[in-house]
Amino acid sequence: METMAVIELPRNVLHAARMTLEELRRELALVLFQQGKLSFRTAVQSRAKATSG
């Protein structure tokens, strides 16, 4: 089983950005994909893992 990394982020950052945690996960995967740091497959897989629990 793959381990998860934990990022600490003050809740006020999510509030100020008007984003949910799920939206932040999706946005991070998208930005990393756009920068060429994640493959499309990895970005999609990270999204699926985030939503499945």
One Martini backbone bead per residue (centre of mass of N, CA, C, O) as a GRO file, in nm:
protein
   53
    1MET     BB    1   0.097   0.036   0.021
    2GLU     BB    2   0.056   0.365  -0.012
    3THR     BB    3   0.180   0.646   0.107
    4MET     BB    4   0.116   0.950   0.269
    5ALA     BB    5   0.130   1.287   0.248
    6VAL     BB    6   0.169   1.573   0.462
    7ILE     BB    7   0.000   1.891   0.463
    8GLU     BB    8   0.028   2.193   0.620
    9LEU     BB    9  -0.272   2.406   0.649
   10PRO     BB   10  -0.431   2.668   0.699
   11ARG     BB   11  -0.770   2.723   0.691
   12ASN     BB   12  -0.758   3.024   0.595
   13VAL     BB   13  -0.661   2.956   0.311
   14LEU     BB   14  -0.912   2.814   0.212
   15HIS     BB   15  -1.104   3.042   0.276
   16ALA     BB   16  -0.967   3.266   0.103
   17ALA     BB   17  -0.993   3.076  -0.165
   18ARG     BB   18  -1.261   2.923  -0.173
   19MET     BB   19  -1.185   2.617  -0.072
   20THR     BB   20  -1.159   2.295  -0.072
   21LEU     BB   21  -0.973   2.027  -0.022
   22GLU     BB   22  -1.045   1.892  -0.291
   23GLU     BB   23  -0.982   2.138  -0.470
   24LEU     BB   24  -0.683   2.153  -0.391
   25ARG     BB   25  -0.598   1.878  -0.493
   26ARG     BB   26  -0.679   1.927  -0.788
   27GLU     BB   27  -0.508   2.183  -0.835
   28LEU     BB   28  -0.233   2.058  -0.778
   29ALA     BB   29  -0.240   1.844  -0.999
   30LEU     BB   30  -0.279   2.042  -1.234
   31VAL     BB   31  -0.026   2.217  -1.198
   32LEU     BB   32   0.182   1.987  -1.213
   33PHE     BB   33   0.100   1.903  -1.496
   34GLN     BB   34   0.145   2.181  -1.643
   35GLN     BB   35   0.463   2.174  -1.544
   36GLY     BB   36   0.564   1.862  -1.585
   37LYS     BB   37   0.559   1.695  -1.290
   38LEU     BB   38   0.307   1.538  -1.406
   39SER     BB   39   0.136   1.302  -1.519
   40PHE     BB   40  -0.169   1.230  -1.617
   41ARG     BB   41  -0.193   0.963  -1.468
   42THR     BB   42  -0.102   1.066  -1.187
   43ALA     BB   43  -0.316   1.284  -1.154
   44VAL     BB   44  -0.559   1.093  -1.171
   45GLN     BB   45  -0.475   0.902  -0.941
   46SER     BB   46  -0.467   1.117  -0.715
   47ARG     BB   47  -0.766   1.185  -0.739
   48ALA     BB   48  -0.882   0.902  -0.679
   49LYS     BB   49  -0.753   0.871  -0.396
   50ALA     BB   50  -0.882   1.123  -0.266
   51THR     BB   51  -1.191   1.023  -0.313
   52SER     BB   52  -1.164   0.723  -0.174
   53GLY     BB   53  -0.972   0.789   0.105
   0.00000   0.00000   0.00000
